[in-house]
Amino acid sequence: MKQLLILSGKGGTGKTTVASALIKLHQAKVCADCDVDAPNLHLVLSAGGERTKSDYFGLPKALIDQKDCIQCNRCMEVCRFDAITFDGRYRIDQNACEGCGVCEFVCPTKAVALYPSVNGELILYHGRETVFSTATLSMGSGNSGMLVSSVKKQMLSIPMETDLAIIDGSPGIGCPVIASLSGVDSVLVVAEPSISGFSDFTRILKTASIFQVPTLVCINKHDTNPNQSRRIKDYCEENGIPFVGMIPFDPMAVQIVNQGKTIVEIDCPSGNATREIYLKVLGLLFRREKS
């Protein structure tokens, strides 16, 4: 089974819109939403089957046992994250605690200990013919890369005979993106034709190249800035990166997505362009396998 990851250098490029359209066109049996900070692929996908939830435990957090605390102030002195406060009793702010364990190490009475902390929630939809894996990161948690890895592992936990899994990744080049890149066969970058969009587009290409993942590029809303669109296309040609198409700005797209549908479910300019991109992506992805 091939894995196709959809990425963008920045938020707001239309990455999830394109990902949901490709999932719909391919009738993908296996897919995942790895944008755990703001997952929204489920809003336009009718994820069926059984729904299971499980707590995700990331890095541990410190807790103080008040009956053993002698209020020596050592924990508060050594906490570099200012996570410990005193109001007559020493307390640990769970949002500020990074689970480093220094407070536990210096406590003379062992009143401080590290305990498993729920940093998010894994969600899996699985039926006879489909698997959809996603998750939500808890507020203030910094383990999004580890959670993304868990989402991908969960996606593969239920055997499903299919040729392609489609993964909606996170914007940017941070830990969630790096975790998403691991093990995929190809990346489709959805670029935005703007000055900031071009800068972030080149950054995500460099990130993917470090992991030696083959990359494809398309442009969304290309006609809003023809000069920047031409610049992106020229960059791809100069660097030997397959360019698979351009999607026009389409007011109908907003209306369609607001109805909980994908842009390929209705005859519209953006949907028609995405169909052409889908065929090119499929051709390149499986041609590599034959070669």
URPE-V284533 format. One record per pair of residues at least 6 apart in sequence whose C-alpha atoms are under 7 Angstrom apart, sorted by the first residue. I is the first residue (numbers start at 1). J is the second residue. D is the distance in Angstrom with one decimal. If there is no record, write none. Layout:
# URPE-V284533
((I & J & D) (I & J & D))
This chain:
# URPE-V284533
((1 & 162 & 6.2) (1 & 163 & 4.7) (1 & 164 & 5.3) (1 & 165 & 6.9) (2 & 163 & 6.0) (2 & 164 & 4.7) (2 & 165 & 6.1) (2 & 185 & 6.0) (3 & 164 & 5.8) (3 & 165 & 4.8) (3 & 166 & 6.0) (3 & 184 & 4.9) (3 & 185 & 5.3) (3 & 186 & 6.8) (4 & 165 & 6.2) (4 & 166 & 4.9) (4 & 167 & 6.1) (4 & 184 & 6.3) (4 & 185 & 6.1) (4 & 186 & 5.2) (4 & 187 & 5.8) (5 & 166 & 6.1) (5 & 167 & 4.7) (5 & 168 & 6.1) (5 & 169 & 6.4) (5 & 184 & 6.7) (5 & 186 & 6.3) (5 & 187 & 4.7) (5 & 188 & 6.2) (6 & 15 & 6.6) (6 & 19 & 6.2) (6 & 167 & 6.2) (6 & 168 & 5.1) (6 & 169 & 5.7) (6 & 187 & 5.8) (6 & 188 & 4.9) (6 & 189 & 6.0) (7 & 15 & 6.4) (7 & 168 & 6.9) (7 & 169 & 5.4) (7 & 170 & 6.4) (7 & 171 & 6.2) (7 & 187 & 6.9) (7 & 188 & 6.2) (7 & 189 & 4.9) (7 & 190 & 6.3) (8 & 15 & 6.2) (8 & 171 & 5.1) (8 & 172 & 6.5) (8 & 189 & 5.3) (8 & 190 & 5.1) (8 & 191 & 6.2) (8 & 201 & 6.8) (9 & 171 & 5.5) (9 & 172 & 4.6) (9 & 173 & 6.9) (9 & 200 & 4.4) (9 & 201 & 4.8) (9 & 203 & 6.7) (9 & 204 & 5.3) (10 & 171 & 5.0) (10 & 172 & 5.1) (10 & 197 & 6.8) (10 & 200 & 6.1) (11 & 171 & 5.3) (13 & 190 & 6.6) (13 & 191 & 6.4) (13 & 192 & 5.4) (13 & 220 & 6.7) (14 & 220 & 6.7) (15 & 190 & 5.7) (16 & 41 & 6.4) (16 & 168 & 6.3) (17 & 262 & 7.0) (19 & 168 & 5.9) (20 & 41 & 6.8) (20 & 44 & 6.9) (20 & 262 & 6.2) (21 & 262 & 5.4) (21 & 263 & 6.1) (21 & 264 & 5.8) (22 & 278 & 6.3) (23 & 166 & 6.5) (28 & 164 & 6.8) (28 & 165 & 6.5) (29 & 129 & 6.1) (29 & 130 & 4.4) (29 & 131 & 6.1) (29 & 162 & 6.7) (30 & 130 & 5.8) (30 & 131 & 4.8) (30 & 132 & 6.0) (30 & 165 & 4.9) (30 & 166 & 6.7) (31 & 131 & 6.4) (31 & 132 & 5.0) (31 & 133 & 6.6) (31 & 165 & 5.3) (31 & 166 & 4.8) (31 & 167 & 5.5) (32 & 132 & 5.4) (32 & 133 & 4.6) (32 & 134 & 5.7) (32 & 155 & 6.6) (32 & 166 & 6.7) (32 & 167 & 4.8) (32 & 168 & 6.2) (33 & 39 & 6.3) (33 & 41 & 6.2) (33 & 133 & 6.4) (33 & 134 & 4.9) (33 & 167 & 6.0) (33 & 168 & 4.8) (33 & 169 & 6.4) (34 & 134 & 6.3) (34 & 148 & 5.5) (34 & 151 & 6.6) (34 & 167 & 6.9) (34 & 168 & 5.8) (34 & 169 & 4.8) (34 & 170 & 6.3) (34 & 180 & 6.9) (35 & 168 & 6.9) (35 & 169 & 5.3) (35 & 170 & 4.3) (36 & 135 & 5.5) (36 & 136 & 4.9) (36 & 137 & 5.6) (36 & 144 & 6.7) (36 & 148 & 6.8) (37 & 136 & 6.3) (37 & 137 & 5.6) (39 & 136 & 6.7) (43 & 260 & 6.1) (44 & 257 & 6.9) (44 & 260 & 4.6) (44 & 261 & 5.2) (44 & 262 & 6.2) (47 & 125 & 6.4) (47 & 132 & 6.8) (48 & 125 & 6.4) (48 & 126 & 7.0) (48 & 127 & 6.5) (49 & 125 & 5.8) (49 & 126 & 5.0) (49 & 127 & 4.0) (50 & 125 & 5.5) (50 & 126 & 5.3) (50 & 127 & 6.0) (51 & 124 & 5.7) (51 & 125 & 4.5) (51 & 126 & 6.7) (52 & 123 & 5.8) (52 & 124 & 5.3) (52 & 125 & 6.6) (53 & 121 & 6.8) (53 & 122 & 5.6) (53 & 123 & 4.6) (53 & 124 & 6.5) (54 & 121 & 5.8) (54 & 122 & 5.2) (54 & 123 & 6.7) (55 & 118 & 6.1) (55 & 120 & 6.2) (55 & 121 & 4.7) (55 & 122 & 6.2) (56 & 118 & 5.6) (56 & 119 & 5.8) (56 & 120 & 5.0) (56 & 121 & 5.2) (56 & 122 & 6.2) (57 & 116 & 6.3) (57 & 117 & 5.5) (57 & 118 & 4.6) (57 & 119 & 5.5) (58 & 117 & 6.4) (58 & 118 & 6.6) (58 & 119 & 5.5) (58 & 143 & 6.3) (59 & 99 & 6.3) (59 & 117 & 6.7) (60 & 99 & 5.3) (60 & 114 & 5.8) (60 & 115 & 5.2) (60 & 116 & 4.5) (60 & 117 & 5.1) (61 & 94 & 6.7) (61 & 97 & 6.2) (61 & 98 & 6.7) (61 & 99 & 4.6) (61 & 114 & 5.3) (61 & 115 & 5.5) (61 & 116 & 6.5) (61 & 117 & 5.8) (62 & 99 & 6.1) (62 & 112 & 6.5) (62 & 113 & 5.5) (62 & 114 & 4.3) (62 & 115 & 6.2) (63 & 92 & 6.5) (63 & 112 & 5.7) (63 & 113 & 5.7) (63 & 114 & 6.3) (64 & 91 & 6.9) (64 & 111 & 5.6) (64 & 112 & 4.5) (64 & 113 & 6.7) (65 & 111 & 5.0) (65 & 112 & 6.3) (68 & 109 & 6.4) (68 & 111 & 5.0) (69 & 109 & 6.9) (69 & 111 & 5.3) (74 & 106 & 6.7) (74 & 107 & 6.6) (75 & 103 & 4.6) (75 & 106 & 6.7) (75 & 107 & 6.5) (76 & 84 & 5.5) (78 & 103 & 6.7) (79 & 103 & 6.6) (81 & 96 & 6.5) (81 & 97 & 6.7) (83 & 92 & 5.6) (83 & 93 & 5.1) (83 & 96 & 5.0) (83 & 97 & 5.3) (84 & 90 & 6.7) (84 & 91 & 5.6) (84 & 92 & 4.6) (84 & 93 & 6.3) (85 & 91 & 5.4) (85 & 92 & 6.5) (95 & 140 & 5.6) (101 & 114 & 6.8) (103 & 112 & 6.7) (104 & 110 & 6.7) (104 & 112 & 4.8) (104 & 113 & 5.4) (119 & 137 & 6.2) (119 & 138 & 5.2) (119 & 141 & 5.8) (120 & 136 & 5.5) (120 & 137 & 4.3) (120 & 138 & 4.6) (121 & 135 & 5.5) (121 & 136 & 5.4) (121 & 137 & 6.6) (122 & 134 & 6.2) (122 & 135 & 4.3) (122 & 136 & 6.7) (122 & 151 & 6.9) (123 & 133 & 6.1) (123 & 134 & 5.3) (123 & 135 & 5.4) (124 & 132 & 5.9) (124 & 133 & 4.7) (124 & 134 & 6.4) (125 & 131 & 5.7) (125 & 132 & 5.0) (125 & 133 & 6.4) (126 & 132 & 6.4) (131 & 155 & 6.7) (132 & 155 & 6.6) (133 & 151 & 5.9) (133 & 154 & 6.4) (133 & 155 & 5.1) (134 & 151 & 5.8) (135 & 151 & 6.6) (137 & 144 & 6.7) (144 & 175 & 6.8) (144 & 176 & 5.6) (145 & 175 & 4.7) (145 & 176 & 4.2) (145 & 179 & 5.4) (148 & 176 & 6.0) (148 & 179 & 6.1) (148 & 180 & 6.5) (149 & 179 & 5.8) (149 & 180 & 7.0) (169 & 177 & 6.4) (169 & 180 & 6.3) (170 & 176 & 6.3) (170 & 177 & 5.7) (172 & 204 & 6.9) (173 & 204 & 6.0) (173 & 207 & 6.8) (185 & 213 & 6.5) (186 & 213 & 5.8) (186 & 214 & 5.0) (186 & 215 & 5.8) (187 & 213 & 6.9) (187 & 214 & 6.3) (187 & 215 & 4.8) (187 & 216 & 6.0) (188 & 215 & 6.0) (188 & 216 & 4.7) (188 & 217 & 5.6) (189 & 216 & 6.1) (189 & 217 & 4.8) (189 & 218 & 6.4) (190 & 217 & 6.2) (190 & 218 & 5.3) (190 & 219 & 5.7) (190 & 220 & 6.5) (191 & 197 & 6.5) (191 & 201 & 6.0) (191 & 218 & 6.1) (191 & 219 & 4.7) (191 & 220 & 6.2) (192 & 198 & 6.9) (192 & 219 & 6.0) (192 & 220 & 5.9) (193 & 219 & 7.0) (193 & 222 & 6.0) (193 & 225 & 5.7) (193 & 228 & 4.9) (193 & 229 & 5.0) (194 & 225 & 6.8) (194 & 228 & 5.8) (198 & 232 & 6.7) (215 & 241 & 6.6) (216 & 241 & 6.3) (216 & 242 & 5.1) (216 & 243 & 6.0) (216 & 244 & 6.7) (217 & 242 & 6.4) (217 & 243 & 4.9) (217 & 244 & 5.9) (218 & 243 & 6.0) (218 & 244 & 5.5) (218 & 245 & 5.0) (218 & 246 & 5.6) (219 & 245 & 6.6) (219 & 246 & 4.7) (219 & 247 & 6.1) (220 & 246 & 6.0) (220 & 247 & 4.7) (220 & 248 & 6.4) (221 & 247 & 5.5) (221 & 248 & 4.5) (221 & 249 & 4.1) (222 & 229 & 5.7) (222 & 246 & 6.0) (222 & 247 & 6.1) (222 & 248 & 5.4) (222 & 249 & 6.8) (223 & 248 & 5.7) (223 & 249 & 6.4) (224 & 249 & 6.8) (233 & 243 & 6.9) (236 & 242 & 6.7) (236 & 243 & 6.5) (244 & 277 & 5.5) (244 & 280 & 6.0) (244 & 281 & 6.7) (245 & 277 & 5.5) (246 & 273 & 6.8) (247 & 270 & 5.5) (247 & 273 & 5.4) (247 & 274 & 6.6) (248 & 269 & 6.8) (248 & 270 & 5.8) (250 & 269 & 6.5) (250 & 270 & 5.9) (252 & 268 & 7.0) (253 & 263 & 5.9) (253 & 270 & 6.9) (256 & 262 & 6.6) (256 & 263 & 6.3) (263 & 270 & 6.7) (263 & 271 & 4.8) (264 & 271 & 4.4) (264 & 272 & 7.0))
